[in-house]
Amino acid sequence: MEPALLTRFGRSLGHNPQGRILLRLPYPPALGTGMSTAGLLAVARLTGAERPAATLAKACIAAEGASDPLMFRDAARLLWAPREGRVLDWLPAQPRAHLLAGFWGPPRPTRAADQDYDDISDLVTAWRAGGDLARRAALASESARACIARRGPSGDPTEALARDLGALGWAISHSGAARALIFAPGEVPAHGMAALREAGLRGVHRLATCGQ
């Protein structure tokens, strides 16, 4: 992490970390996986600067202009305002799913002034209404499709991969390179990882959601 970022983070918490800290993050920053926030939270914990969740969120925003809600319990259920650091709503638990994930496109570092996103109020309303995994996957696909149409990059192969591999849907990081195909548990095809690599995705791996 950049020293200036850590300085801004520590200053917001009224804390000046001493010494050197080596972080081994599972993914590089700027790919839409929340690694910047995770790294800052690790620094806070390691240096004795743990604070209430809302305070940590504000410090992350002071450091780099946005924050993921990783400092909160059940973060996957939060409708979150990343540039304001506040919880907009608690959503129903998502159904359990298996994912084929990877990265496509360039890294996109956080830009605090970037507000060029679609209004997805209608999708949030539909998500609140509940539904099975197929319904939730369809909503995720709709959101991803709108984001790519608005923000790019062009040529993204994720939707075609989802169709060809029989996925229930697909999802993307709306401000990064992370991509995922959504399957019912146990339904990931054996050749799926190879197909993603052949389509140009990097860092391909399998994941499972923490849903119920």
Helices and strands as residue ranges (DSSP letters): H 3-13, H 35-46, H 53-64, G 75-77, E 78-81, E 86-90, E 98-103, H 121-128, H 133-151, H 158-164, E 169-172, E 178-183, H 192-198, E 202-208
